[in-house]
């Protein structure tokens, strides 16, 4: 996968910022039942990415900001072109995409699978990544 951007150039980190991508609606193959393997289903993604923001980004220097459009395009491409047996695998893959940039401190991904259960609106799964806990990434690598 392409690098989103290199580390911050000539600017200092001033704080953390959080980007929230809400209710991204996509279609993919998700599930292991015979009908789920041949028909795409709707899913709803909610993504939260916390990253080290620089003073340059706060001064409107576009090249210093985390490009959420690039991340979103990578997520869309991966989800819509993939086939997943388990929601766990899909969420782990999306979390890995969202946490690959070196400035990302933490990320949280929740994916809803509407109509997965007869009397429920949806079933969802959430996974989180933290740069401080190195074991999180190794679990994601095992799931991928």
N, C-alpha and C positions, 0 to 999 in steps of 0.2 A: 504494500500500500504506500502511496506517496506521503512524504513528510508534509505535515500541514504548514509548518514554518519552523525555521531554526529558532534557537533561543533568542531572547530579547536583545536587541542591538543597542548599545550605548544608552540604555535607560535603566532605571532602577525599579524594582518591584515596590509598589506602594501598598498593595492590598490584595485580597482575593476578590474575584468576581464570579458570579454564577450565571451561566446561560441555561435557560429552561426552554426546551422544545416540547410543546404541549400538544397532545392528541394528533400525532402524525399518523395518518391512516394509510396503511399499505395492504397489499394482498400477497400472500405467499402460500406455499405448500407447507402445512404444519400438522403433524399428527401421524399416527401409525396405523389407523384403521384404513381399510381398503379405499373407502370413498375419499378420505383425507389425502391420500397419495395421488389422486388424479384430479382433484378440484381445489383451486386456490381458495383460501379463506381470508376474511378480513381480520386484521390485527390493528391494535392501537398502541402506539409507542409514546411514552413520556420519558424524557431524558433530561437529566440535570448534570451539568459539568461545571465544577469549580476549578478555577485556574488562577495562577499568579498574574495579576494585571500590572502593567508597567505605567509609570507616569506618562510615557510617550503616548500610550493608547488613550489615556485620559485627556491628552492634549489634542486628540483627533488625528493621530498618525495611524492611518489604516493598516500599514504594514506591521504594526506592533500589536494588533488585536488578534485574538484567536478567531479564526474564520469558521463560524458555525455553518455556513453554507457548504463549505467543503466537507465537513463532517457529515452533515445531513445527506449530501449526495452519495457519500461512501456507504452510509447506512441503507439508503434506498436501494442502491445497486445490489448490495449484499443480500438484503432481505428479499427483494423481488426476484432475484435470479437463483435463490437457494431453495433447497428442500430440507426440511427439518422434521425429525421424528418427535423431538421433545421441545417443549417451551424453554426448558433449562438451557439447551444448546443454543437456541436462537438468542435468548437474552445474554448469554455469555459472549457470543460473537459480537453483538451490538455494543456491549460494554467494552470489549477489547478495542473496537474501532474508536469509541469515545474517549478512551484513556491513553491512547498511544502517543499523544503529543507530550513533550517533556515538561511543559508548564502546567499540565493537568495535575491538580492536587487530589481531587476525588471526582467520582462520577457515580451516578445512580441511574439505572435503567429499569423501567417497569413496562412490561408488555401485557396487554389484555387480549384475550382470545374470546371475543363475544360469542355467545350462544354455545359455549363448550359444554355447558350443563343445562339440562332441560328447564329447570326452574330458577336459573340464575342469569343475571344480565351478562356476566362474563366471568372468566377465570383469569387471574393475573399472577405474574411472577416478577419479583424484584431482586436484582443483584446490585451490589455496591463494590466500588473499587476505591482504595485509598493508597496513595503513594507511600504513606508511612508504613503500611503493612505489606511487606514484600511477599508474604505467602498468598495474598489475594491474586496476584498476577499469575503465580504458578498454577493455581487452581484453574484459572481461565485458560491457560495454555493447555492444560490437560483436557479441558472440555472442548477445546477447538479442534 
